[in-house]
Amino acid sequence: MNIPYGRQHITQEDIDAVIKTLTSDFLTQGPKVQEFEEKFARYVNATYAVAVANGTAALHLCTLALGVNEKSKVISTPITFAASSNCVRYCGGTVEFADVDPTTILLDINKVKKLLQSSPKGTYDGIVAVDFGGYPLDLESFRKLADEYNLWIIEDACHAPGGYFTDSQGKKQLCGNGTFADLAIFSFHPVKHIACGEGGMITTNDKKLYEKLLLLRTHGITKNPAQLKENHGGWYYEMVDLGFNYRLTDMQCALGISQLTRADAGLQKRQAIAQKYDQAFRGSAAQIIIPPSGISHAYHLYIVQVKNRKALYDVLREKGIFAQVHYAPVHTMPYYQQLGYKKGSMPVAESYYEKCLSLPMYPTLTEQEQDFVIKSVLENI
Ligand SMILES: Cc1ncc(COP(=O)(O)O)c(C=O)c1O
């Protein structure tokens, strides 16, 4: 019996939905795309959503739409998947990492503040903030800071669909709802909450950015008569910007729509699994992250921090438990090292990396499997 750290959940309804699309008129650019966008926007309580090929394409389109270029400087977190900062590099911009908070492992607002205060105003353009592991970042505080320095915010919410934090007015703020971030992005890779095989979504409340994203998703091509310089007839289109083919197919959107109907149930299961892990590990040598009340953690990952991480990883593997490490800090990757980023510069992130291990966390994890994981961890730390 092998137990991975994450796994998709595909039902007969999902399969039927995809097959129905396969036999319809549209495999791509058909009605399922808009339906998925509208339903997903509603799910995260945002005004607009743009479906794209994957989460990385979503990030790239965001930096393009926000005008990132060779002169741009953008702040991000070292504890995330590399795509969160790579999107700045795609546009030639510079990434400045700020260390994480040791209790949440999220971008530390005080470190960001220090960075901003130590440079003249106008040095930085924006922040890529990540709801790492599914822990919703307090974007209200980040927005206040960003407004002081005239910065945009991209929320990388790949790990957190359905998660929320409670703002200073007592209002629930769903991840990706566009209240505080200019743009938010999601991934539908199979280990994520909603699986499309590959897939991504951008959400926003900004109409101008939304229209720009639609254009950039499809080569920068428009057929909208109001935007055309000339008009030669019904076939005519113009390429008005340098865009990409970052579209998501109707087949994938059909799967996404079907998966979305079970998103709340899946999230509740993840939270129940986390509660059981919390109870088992509280007071043990495994350090755990427990969010305060008012925060609904989306638990893409359940992370423990242990002194003997490598030994625990190996012993779990021998037992068929495929735990994972999220993440080796981005600034320590060879690509970033050769750009001049230094090991030792982000002590909290680097120390976290030495200890972290993501345990199995997915809605179909059974009670017996979880009991086996808990027992195996407790016996080996
Ligand atoms: C935090 C984060 N951002 C971005 C991405 C990129 O998403 P995708 O794999 O869909 O390109 C991922 C995927 O692993 C991720 O975990």
The ligand as a MOL file (V3000), in Angstrom:
LIG
                    3D

  0  0  0     0  0            999 V3000
M  V30 BEGIN CTAB
M  V30 COUNTS 16 16 0 0 0
M  V30 BEGIN ATOM
M  V30 1 C 2.5880 28.1010 -5.0620 0
M  V30 2 C 2.5570 27.6830 -6.4910 0
M  V30 3 N 2.5780 28.6280 -7.4450 0
M  V30 4 C 2.5360 28.3100 -8.7480 0
M  V30 5 C 2.4820 26.9930 -9.1790 0
M  V30 6 C 2.4790 26.6890 -10.6260 0
M  V30 7 O 1.3290 26.0290 -11.0240 0
M  V30 8 P 1.3350 25.0210 -12.2850 0
M  V30 9 O 2.0420 23.7800 -11.8750 0
M  V30 10 O -0.1190 24.8040 -12.5630 0
M  V30 11 O 2.0300 25.7140 -13.3930 0
M  V30 12 C 2.4400 25.9830 -8.2150 0
M  V30 13 C 2.3540 24.5680 -8.6490 0
M  V30 14 O 2.9100 23.6790 -8.0880 0
M  V30 15 C 2.5020 26.3260 -6.8530 0
M  V30 16 O 2.4960 25.3820 -5.9030 0
M  V30 END ATOM
M  V30 BEGIN BOND
M  V30 1 1 1 2
M  V30 2 1 2 3
M  V30 3 2 2 15
M  V30 4 2 3 4
M  V30 5 1 4 5
M  V30 6 1 5 6
M  V30 7 2 5 12
M  V30 8 1 6 7
M  V30 9 1 7 8
M  V30 10 2 8 9
M  V30 11 1 8 10
M  V30 12 1 8 11
M  V30 13 1 12 13
M  V30 14 1 12 15
M  V30 15 2 13 14
M  V30 16 1 15 16
M  V30 END BOND
M  V30 END CTAB
M  END
